[in-house]
Amino acid sequence: MFVVTSNQMYQAECNAVKRGISFPQLMENAGQVCGKIIKKTFSLSKKNKKNILVICGKGKNGGDGFVIARSLWECGCNVCVMLACGEPKAADSIEMFSLVEAAGIDVVRYDNNLSVLLPLIEKSDIIVEAVFGTGFSGALDSKLSALANAVNRSKAKTISIDVPAGADCDKATVQGTAFNADITIAISAFKPIHVMKPNNKYCGKLVVADIGITTEDFQNLDSVTCFTLNAGEIGKMLPKRKPVSNKGTYGHALCVCGSMRMTGAAYLAVSGALRTGAGLVTAAFPQSAYPAIAPKLTEPLLLPLESNFEGTFTYSAMADIIEASKRASAVLIGCGMGFNKDTTTLVHSLIKEIKSPMIIDADGINALSTNIDILKEVQAPVILTPHPGEMSRLCGKSVAEIIANPIAAAYDFARKCGVTVVLKTANTVICGAGASGIYINTTGNSGLARGGSGDLLAGMTVSLLAQGMAPFDAATSAVYLHGLAADAVAAKTSMRGMLPSDVLNYLPELFSKFE
C-alpha cells in the first residue's frame, strides 16, 4: 500500500483528472464510497436507523462530508450536518453543500457556544469527522479543541475522513488535542499519520477507500513514494523451498560476530540465520568466547579466531575471515564485536575486501562511522542496520532530528553512500540506493526494545540475503517477519516479559504460515 504525503496525494488526484475524472467527481466518489463503508460497518438501513452527526470543515474534506451526509440520509438515517468552521469555501464543496440543503438535511452552525450543541453530540450514535483531512498542520484553535474534546468524551463511534482533525498528515504529529477516531477512512492510500507511531493511535482502525485513483496515478510523483507491505506480499517475496534440494541450495551465511563480553549477540545472530532458512551458517568469533559460544551453537560451522586481551577480534583474523567469505553467499559483520582499535581496523578492511553482499550492524557500524568514505571502495552491496544513535554517528545529525524525520535520514544517507539503510525505530524505515520507494514497517512492538533484538534481525537478514534475495527485499522481509514474530509472542505472553530468544524460538511456527 502506498504511503503518500498531502502533496503527493494532490499530484495523484491531478493525474486522475488528466485521465478524464473531474475534481467534483472525485469528491462524489470519495463521499459515496465512505458512506458505503460506514453503512456496511454499522449495518445501516431504513430498518436500522442511527442518529448521525457529520462535522464538516470549509474545505474539500468538508465537501467529502457533505456527500457522506447525503449518502447516509438516503439510506434512512437521521442525519445532521455541523459546519465547524463556517460556510464552505472550496467551489466543489459549495456545490455538494447545496445538495445537502436541497435534500432538507438538518444543518447547524458551530460558533463559540458549544453548550448549545452538546445535546446533539450526546444523542449521536455515530459522528463523522470531515474537518480538515490532509490539509492541517499546527494545533487546533480553542474552539475546535473544545469540539474535539466533546466528541472524544461522547459515547458515539467516531469516523474520521482521511486524517483526524488535529493531526498533521505528513509529520505524523499532534500538538495538543485531536479527534480520537475509532475508524479512519483513508482516501486512496495511507498517509504518514496512518502508519507512524505513536500518533497513528488517533486513527483507530484503518479502512482504505478506493475512489478511482489508480496505481498509475501514483507513478512519477515529484518525490519518492513510501509504501507498506502485508503478509501476503511478503510471502510472495520469500525464497521457495524446493522438493529436490540440498544445503547448498539455500546459501551460506558467514556471521562475524561476538566477543568475550557479548556472546549472546553471536548466538542470536547465528541462530536467527539458521531459523530463517540458510543452508549453511558459519559463526566466526574470537577464541576467548569459545567456551561460552560453542556449547550453545551446535548446528552452525564454528570459526574461532585469535582474540586480544579485551576478548575481541584482532586484525590478524582478517585473512581467515576473507577466506571464509569466499565460500559465503552473504556476510554479517558487527553484532557484539566490541568497538576498539583492533575491531575498527578489521571492519574497515573487511568492508573493502569482501566480495559477497554484506550486512553491517552494531559495532560494525560504530567502526564504519569513523570513516564512512570506505563505502566508496566496497566491492559488493551493503546493508546498514543502525538504530538512531548509530545513525547519528554515521550521518552527523542529532538523534532528535533523526527520530523526528527518520524517512529523510534513511533516504539521504542511502542515496549519498549507495547502500541500503535499515533505520530501526518504532516504525523501521528502509531505503535502498536504487530502490524505487521507501518501506515503512508496520509490525513489531515495544517488547523488541531490549538488547539482542537487533542481533536477531541482522541474522535473519543475512540469511535471506544468502538465499539469493536482493538487498532491499531481504531487508524489508526480515524486518516485517521479525516484527510479526514479536507481535505473536507479545500476544501469547507480554511485551514486558518477552525476550529476543522468545522471538527466535517462534520463527519456525511463523514460517509454517508461509509454506
C-alpha positions as CSV (number, residue, x, y, z in Angstrom):
1,M,0.0,0.0,0.0
2,F,1.3,3.5,-0.9
3,V,2.0,5.9,1.9
4,V,1.8,9.4,0.4
5,T,2.2,12.9,1.6
6,S,-0.6,15.5,1.2
7,N,1.2,17.0,-1.8
8,Q,1.8,13.6,-3.4
9,M,-1.9,12.8,-2.9
10,Y,-2.8,16.0,-4.7
11,Q,-0.5,15.2,-7.6
12,A,-2.1,11.7,-7.9
13,E,-5.5,13.4,-8.0
14,C,-4.3,15.7,-10.7
15,N,-3.1,12.7,-12.7
16,A,-6.5,11.2,-12.4
17,V,-8.1,14.4,-13.6
18,K,-5.8,14.3,-16.6
19,R,-7.3,10.9,-17.4
20,G,-10.7,12.4,-17.5
21,I,-12.1,12.3,-13.9
22,S,-13.2,15.7,-12.7
23,F,-12.4,17.0,-9.2
24,P,-16.2,17.2,-8.3
25,Q,-16.5,13.5,-9.4
26,L,-13.6,12.5,-7.2
27,M,-15.3,14.2,-4.3
28,E,-18.6,12.5,-5.1
29,N,-16.7,9.2,-5.4
30,A,-15.0,9.7,-2.0
31,G,-18.2,10.6,-0.2
32,Q,-20.2,7.8,-1.7
33,V,-17.5,5.2,-1.0
34,C,-17.0,6.4,2.6
35,G,-20.8,6.3,3.0
36,K,-20.9,2.8,1.8
37,I,-18.1,1.8,4.2
38,I,-20.0,3.4,7.1
39,K,-23.3,1.7,6.2
40,K,-21.6,-1.7,5.9
41,T,-19.6,-1.2,9.2
42,F,-22.7,-0.4,11.2
43,S,-25.3,-2.3,9.2
44,L,-27.2,0.8,8.5
45,S,-30.6,0.7,6.7
46,K,-34.1,2.1,6.8
47,K,-34.8,-0.7,9.3
48,N,-31.7,0.1,11.4
49,K,-31.6,3.8,11.6
50,K,-29.0,5.7,13.6
51,N,-28.5,9.3,14.7
52,I,-25.5,10.5,12.8
53,L,-23.7,13.8,13.1
54,V,-21.4,14.8,10.2
55,I,-19.0,17.5,11.2
56,C,-17.7,19.4,8.2
57,G,-14.9,21.9,7.6
58,K,-15.0,24.6,4.9
59,G,-12.5,22.9,2.5
60,K,-12.6,19.8,0.3
61,N,-12.6,17.4,3.3
62,G,-15.8,19.1,4.3
63,G,-17.1,18.5,0.8
64,D,-16.5,14.8,1.2
65,G,-18.5,15.1,4.4
66,F,-21.5,16.7,2.6
67,V,-21.6,13.8,0.2
68,I,-21.4,11.3,3.1
69,A,-24.2,13.1,4.9
70,R,-26.4,12.8,1.7
71,S,-25.5,9.1,1.3
72,L,-26.4,8.2,4.9
73,W,-29.6,10.3,4.7
74,E,-30.7,8.5,1.6
75,C,-30.5,5.1,3.5
76,G,-32.9,6.4,6.1
77,C,-30.6,7.6,8.9
78,N,-31.3,10.7,11.0
79,V,-28.5,12.9,9.7
80,C,-27.4,16.3,10.9
81,V,-24.6,18.3,9.4
82,M,-22.5,20.6,11.6
83,L,-20.5,23.4,9.9
84,A,-17.5,23.5,12.2
85,C,-15.5,26.3,10.5
86,G,-18.2,28.5,8.8
87,E,-19.6,28.2,5.3
88,P,-17.8,26.1,2.7
89,K,-15.3,27.9,0.6
90,A,-14.0,25.4,-1.9
91,A,-16.1,25.5,-5.1
92,D,-16.6,21.7,-5.2
93,S,-17.7,21.8,-1.5
94,I,-20.1,24.6,-2.1
95,E,-21.7,22.5,-4.8
96,M,-22.0,19.5,-2.5
97,F,-23.4,21.6,0.3
98,S,-26.1,22.9,-2.0
99,L,-27.3,19.3,-2.5
100,V,-27.4,18.8,1.3
101,E,-29.6,21.9,1.7
102,A,-31.8,20.9,-1.3
103,A,-32.4,17.5,0.3
104,G,-33.6,19.1,3.5
105,I,-30.9,17.6,5.7
106,D,-30.6,19.4,9.1
107,V,-27.7,21.9,9.3
108,V,-26.3,23.5,12.4
109,R,-23.5,26.1,12.6
110,Y,-20.9,25.9,15.4
111,D,-20.0,29.3,16.7
112,N,-18.2,29.7,20.0
113,N,-21.2,28.4,22.0
114,L,-20.5,24.6,22.3
115,S,-23.0,24.1,25.1
116,V,-25.9,24.6,22.7
117,L,-24.6,21.7,20.5
118,L,-23.7,19.3,23.3
119,P,-27.1,17.6,23.4
120,L,-26.7,17.0,19.6
121,I,-23.3,15.4,20.2
122,E,-24.5,13.3,23.1
123,K,-27.5,11.9,21.3
124,S,-25.5,10.9,18.3
125,D,-24.7,7.2,17.7
126,I,-22.1,7.9,15.0
127,I,-20.1,11.0,14.4
128,V,-18.4,11.5,11.1
129,E,-15.5,14.0,11.3
130,A,-14.6,15.7,8.0
131,V,-13.0,18.9,9.1
132,F,-9.5,19.2,7.6
133,G,-8.3,15.9,6.1
134,T,-4.7,16.2,4.8
135,G,-4.7,20.0,4.9
136,F,-3.9,20.6,8.5
137,S,-0.7,21.5,10.4
138,G,-0.1,23.1,13.8
139,A,-2.6,22.9,16.6
140,L,-6.4,23.2,16.8
141,D,-7.7,26.5,18.0
142,S,-9.6,26.7,21.2
143,K,-13.0,26.4,19.5
144,L,-12.1,23.2,17.6
145,S,-10.2,21.8,20.6
146,A,-13.4,22.1,22.7
147,L,-15.4,20.4,20.0
148,A,-12.8,17.6,19.7
149,N,-12.8,17.1,23.5
150,A,-16.6,16.9,23.5
151,V,-16.7,14.3,20.7
152,N,-13.9,12.3,22.3
153,R,-15.9,12.2,25.6
154,S,-19.1,11.1,23.9
155,K,-20.2,7.5,23.6
156,A,-20.6,7.8,19.8
157,K,-18.4,5.9,17.4
158,T,-16.2,8.4,15.6
159,I,-15.2,8.0,12.0
160,S,-12.6,10.4,10.6
161,I,-12.3,11.0,6.9
162,D,-8.7,10.7,5.7
163,V,-7.0,12.2,8.7
164,P,-8.4,13.0,12.2
165,A,-8.6,16.8,12.7
166,G,-5.7,18.0,14.8
167,A,-3.2,15.5,13.4
168,D,-0.5,16.6,10.9
169,C,-0.8,14.3,8.0
170,D,2.8,14.5,6.8
171,K,4.7,14.9,10.0
172,A,2.5,12.4,11.9
173,T,2.4,14.8,14.9
174,V,-0.3,16.0,17.2
175,Q,0.1,19.3,19.1
176,G,-2.4,19.4,21.9
177,T,-5.9,18.0,21.0
178,A,-7.1,15.9,18.1
179,F,-10.2,13.9,17.3
180,N,-9.7,10.4,18.5
181,A,-11.2,8.2,15.8
182,D,-12.5,4.7,16.2
183,I,-12.1,4.3,12.5
184,T,-10.3,6.4,9.9
185,I,-11.2,6.0,6.2
186,A,-8.0,6.7,4.3
187,I,-8.8,8.1,0.8
188,S,-7.0,6.1,-1.9
189,A,-3.8,5.5,0.1
190,F,-2.2,5.6,3.5
191,K,-0.7,8.8,4.7
192,P,2.3,9.1,7.2
193,I,-0.1,9.7,10.2
194,H,-1.8,6.4,9.5
195,V,1.3,4.2,10.0
196,M,3.8,6.2,12.0
197,K,3.8,5.5,15.8
198,P,2.8,6.8,18.3
199,N,0.3,9.2,16.8
200,N,-1.3,6.7,14.4
201,K,-3.3,5.7,17.6
202,Y,-5.6,8.7,16.8
203,C,-6.7,7.0,13.6
204,G,-8.1,3.8,15.2
205,K,-8.9,1.1,12.7
206,L,-7.9,1.9,9.2
207,V,-10.0,1.3,6.1
208,V,-8.9,2.4,2.6
209,A,-11.5,3.9,0.2
210,D,-10.9,3.3,-3.5
211,I,-12.3,6.4,-5.2
212,G,-11.0,5.7,-8.7
213,I,-7.3,6.8,-8.4
214,T,-5.2,4.1,-10.0
215,T,-1.7,2.8,-9.3
216,E,-0.5,4.6,-12.4
217,D,-1.7,7.9,-10.9
218,F,0.8,7.4,-8.1
219,Q,3.7,7.0,-10.5
220,N,6.3,9.7,-11.3
221,L,5.4,11.9,-8.4
222,D,7.8,14.8,-7.5
223,S,9.3,12.9,-4.6
224,V,10.0,9.3,-3.7
225,T,6.9,7.3,-2.6
226,C,6.8,5.3,0.6
227,F,4.9,2.1,1.0
228,T,3.9,-0.7,3.4
229,L,3.7,-4.4,2.9
230,N,1.3,-7.1,4.2
231,A,1.9,-10.8,5.0
232,G,0.6,-11.9,1.6
233,E,3.1,-9.7,-0.2
234,I,6.0,-10.8,2.0
235,G,5.1,-14.4,1.4
236,K,5.4,-14.0,-2.3
237,M,8.9,-12.5,-1.9
238,L,10.3,-15.2,0.3
239,P,12.6,-17.9,-1.3
240,K,10.7,-21.0,-2.0
241,R,11.7,-24.4,-0.5
242,K,12.3,-26.9,-3.4
243,P,11.2,-30.6,-3.2
244,V,14.6,-31.6,-4.6
245,S,17.4,-29.5,-3.0
246,N,20.3,-29.6,-0.6
247,K,22.0,-27.3,1.9
248,G,23.8,-25.6,-0.9
249,T,20.5,-24.6,-2.5
250,Y,19.8,-22.2,0.4
251,G,23.0,-20.3,0.6
252,H,25.9,-20.0,3.1
253,A,25.8,-17.1,5.6
254,L,29.0,-16.0,7.4
255,C,28.4,-14.2,10.7
256,V,31.4,-12.3,12.0
257,C,30.1,-11.6,15.5
258,G,30.6,-11.7,19.2
259,S,33.3,-11.1,21.8
260,M,34.1,-12.4,25.3
261,R,31.6,-10.0,26.8
262,M,28.9,-10.2,24.2
263,T,28.5,-13.9,23.4
264,G,24.7,-13.6,23.3
265,A,24.9,-11.3,20.2
266,A,26.7,-14.1,18.3
267,Y,24.2,-16.7,19.4
268,L,21.1,-14.7,18.4
269,A,22.5,-13.6,15.1
270,V,23.7,-17.1,14.1
271,S,20.6,-18.8,15.3
272,G,18.4,-16.2,13.5
273,A,20.3,-17.0,10.3
274,L,19.7,-20.7,10.8
275,R,16.0,-20.4,11.7
276,T,15.4,-18.2,8.7
277,G,16.4,-20.9,6.3
278,A,20.1,-20.6,5.3
279,G,21.5,-23.9,4.2
280,L,24.8,-23.3,6.0
281,V,25.9,-20.8,8.6
282,T,29.4,-20.2,9.8
283,A,30.0,-18.4,13.1
284,A,33.3,-16.5,13.2
285,F,34.1,-15.3,16.7
286,P,37.1,-14.5,19.0
287,Q,38.8,-17.6,20.5
288,S,38.2,-16.1,24.0
289,A,34.5,-16.5,23.6
290,Y,34.7,-20.2,22.6
291,P,33.8,-21.7,26.0
292,A,30.5,-19.7,26.1
293,I,29.6,-19.9,22.4
294,A,30.4,-23.4,21.4
295,P,28.0,-25.2,23.8
296,K,25.1,-23.1,22.5
297,L,25.9,-23.2,18.8
298,T,26.0,-26.9,17.9
299,E,24.4,-26.6,14.4
300,P,26.5,-24.0,12.6
301,L,30.1,-24.3,11.5
302,L,32.4,-22.7,14.0
303,L,35.4,-20.5,13.2
304,P,37.2,-19.4,16.4
305,L,39.8,-16.7,15.7
306,E,42.6,-15.0,17.5
307,S,41.5,-12.6,20.2
308,N,43.1,-9.7,22.1
309,F,43.3,-9.0,25.8
310,E,39.8,-7.4,25.6
311,G,38.3,-10.6,24.3
312,T,37.6,-9.1,20.8
313,F,38.9,-9.9,17.3
314,T,42.4,-8.9,16.4
315,Y,43.4,-7.7,13.0
316,S,45.2,-11.0,12.5
317,A,41.7,-12.6,12.0
318,M,41.5,-10.7,8.7
319,A,43.0,-13.4,6.4
320,D,40.8,-16.2,7.8
321,I,37.6,-14.1,7.5
322,I,38.4,-13.2,3.9
323,E,39.0,-16.8,3.1
324,A,35.7,-17.8,4.7
325,S,33.9,-15.1,2.9
326,K,34.9,-16.6,-0.4
327,R,32.7,-19.6,0.4
328,A,29.8,-17.5,1.7
329,S,26.8,-16.2,-0.2
330,A,26.4,-13.3,2.3
331,V,28.3,-11.9,5.3
332,L,27.2,-10.3,8.5
333,I,29.7,-8.1,10.4
334,G,29.4,-6.4,13.7
335,C,27.0,-7.9,16.2
336,G,28.6,-7.9,19.7
337,M,32.1,-7.4,18.2
338,G,33.2,-4.7,20.6
339,F,34.5,-1.3,19.5
340,N,38.2,-0.7,19.8
341,K,41.2,0.0,17.5
342,D,41.6,-3.7,16.5
343,T,37.9,-4.2,15.6
344,T,37.8,-0.8,13.8
345,T,40.8,-1.6,11.6
346,L,39.4,-5.1,10.9
347,V,36.0,-3.8,9.9
348,H,37.4,-1.2,7.6
349,S,39.5,-3.8,5.8
350,L,36.6,-6.3,5.6
351,I,34.3,-3.8,4.1
352,K,36.8,-3.0,1.4
353,E,37.9,-6.6,0.6
354,I,34.8,-8.8,0.9
355,K,33.1,-9.5,-2.4
356,S,29.9,-11.1,-1.1
357,P,26.8,-9.0,-0.1
358,M,27.3,-7.6,3.4
359,I,25.2,-6.5,6.4
360,I,27.0,-4.2,8.8
361,D,25.4,-3.9,12.2
362,A,26.1,-2.6,15.7
363,D,29.8,-2.3,16.4
364,G,30.4,-2.8,12.7
365,I,28.5,0.5,12.2
366,N,30.4,2.2,15.0
367,A,33.7,1.2,13.3
368,L,32.4,2.4,9.9
369,S,31.3,5.7,11.4
370,T,34.9,6.7,12.0
371,N,35.5,6.7,8.2
372,I,32.3,6.4,6.0
373,D,34.4,7.2,2.9
374,I,35.4,3.5,2.8
375,L,31.9,2.8,1.4
376,K,33.3,4.2,-1.8
377,E,35.6,1.2,-2.0
378,V,33.1,-1.6,-1.5
379,Q,33.0,-4.5,-4.0
380,A,29.6,-5.8,-3.1
381,P,26.1,-4.5,-2.0
382,V,26.0,-3.3,1.6
383,I,23.1,-3.2,4.1
384,L,23.4,-1.0,7.2
385,T,21.1,-1.6,10.2
386,P,21.6,1.4,12.6
387,H,19.4,2.5,15.4
388,P,19.0,6.3,15.8
389,G,22.2,6.6,17.9
390,E,24.3,4.7,15.4
391,M,22.6,6.7,12.6
392,S,23.6,9.9,14.3
393,R,27.2,8.8,14.3
394,L,27.0,7.9,10.6
395,C,25.4,11.0,9.2
396,G,26.2,13.7,11.8
397,K,22.5,14.6,12.5
398,S,21.3,14.6,16.1
399,V,19.3,11.7,17.4
400,A,16.3,14.1,17.9
401,E,16.5,15.1,14.2
402,I,16.6,11.5,13.1
403,I,13.7,10.5,15.3
404,A,11.7,13.5,14.1
405,N,12.2,12.6,10.4
406,P,13.5,9.0,10.0
407,I,12.4,8.8,6.4
408,A,14.6,11.7,5.4
409,A,17.6,10.5,7.4
410,A,17.5,7.0,5.8
411,Y,16.8,8.3,2.3
412,D,19.6,10.9,2.4
413,F,22.3,8.5,3.6
414,A,21.3,5.7,1.3
415,R,21.4,7.9,-1.8
416,K,24.6,9.6,-0.7
417,C,26.6,6.4,0.1
418,G,25.0,3.9,-2.3
419,V,23.8,1.5,0.4
420,T,20.6,0.0,1.8
421,V,19.7,1.6,5.1
422,V,17.5,-0.1,7.7
423,L,16.8,2.6,10.3
424,K,15.4,0.9,13.3
425,T,12.8,3.0,15.1
426,A,9.2,2.4,16.3
427,N,8.5,2.2,12.6
428,T,11.6,0.9,11.0
429,V,12.3,2.6,7.7
430,I,14.2,1.0,4.8
431,C,15.7,2.8,1.8
432,G,17.8,1.3,-0.9
433,A,20.2,3.2,-3.0
434,G,18.5,2.1,-6.2
435,A,15.0,1.3,-4.8
436,S,12.0,3.0,-6.3
437,G,10.4,3.6,-2.9
438,I,10.9,3.7,0.9
439,Y,9.5,0.9,3.0
440,I,7.8,1.8,6.3
441,N,7.4,-1.2,8.6
442,T,4.1,-1.7,10.5
443,T,4.9,-4.8,12.6
444,G,6.6,-5.1,15.9
445,N,6.1,-3.6,19.4
446,S,7.9,-2.3,22.4
447,G,8.8,-5.8,23.5
448,L,11.6,-5.5,21.0
449,A,13.2,-2.6,22.8
450,R,15.9,-4.6,24.5
451,G,19.4,-5.8,23.8
452,G,19.6,-8.7,21.3
453,S,16.6,-7.9,19.2
454,G,18.8,-6.2,16.6
455,D,21.2,-9.1,16.5
456,L,18.4,-11.5,15.8
457,L,17.2,-9.2,13.0
458,A,20.6,-9.0,11.5
459,G,20.9,-12.8,11.4
460,M,17.5,-13.1,9.7
461,T,18.5,-10.5,7.1
462,V,21.8,-12.2,6.3
463,S,20.0,-15.5,5.9
464,L,17.6,-14.1,3.3
465,L,20.4,-12.4,1.6
466,A,22.4,-15.6,1.5
467,Q,19.4,-17.4,-0.1
468,G,19.5,-15.0,-3.0
469,M,17.1,-12.2,-2.2
470,A,18.1,-8.7,-3.4
471,P,19.3,-6.5,-0.5
472,F,16.2,-4.3,-0.3
473,D,13.9,-7.2,-0.5
474,A,15.9,-9.2,2.1
475,A,15.8,-6.2,4.5
476,T,12.1,-5.5,4.1
477,S,11.2,-9.1,4.5
478,A,13.4,-9.7,7.6
479,V,12.1,-6.6,9.3
480,Y,8.5,-7.4,8.7
481,L,8.8,-11.0,9.8
482,H,10.9,-10.1,12.9
483,G,8.1,-7.7,13.9
484,L,5.4,-10.1,13.1
485,A,7.0,-12.8,15.3
486,A,7.4,-10.3,18.1
487,D,3.7,-9.4,17.8
488,A,2.7,-13.0,18.1
489,V,5.0,-13.6,21.1
490,A,3.6,-10.5,22.8
491,A,0.1,-11.7,22.2
492,K,0.9,-15.0,23.8
493,T,3.0,-13.7,26.7
494,S,3.6,-9.9,27.2
495,M,5.7,-7.1,25.8
496,R,7.3,-6.5,29.2
497,G,8.4,-10.1,29.7
498,M,9.3,-11.3,26.2
499,L,12.9,-11.8,25.2
500,P,14.7,-11.9,21.8
501,S,15.1,-15.6,22.3
502,D,11.3,-16.0,22.5
503,V,11.0,-14.3,19.2
504,L,13.8,-16.6,17.8
505,N,12.0,-19.7,19.1
506,Y,8.7,-18.6,17.5
507,L,10.2,-18.4,14.0
508,P,9.5,-22.0,13.0
509,E,5.9,-21.6,13.8
510,L,5.8,-18.2,11.9
511,F,7.3,-19.7,8.8
512,S,4.8,-22.5,8.8
513,K,2.2,-19.9,7.9
514,F,4.1,-19.1,4.7
515,E,4.7,-22.6,3.4
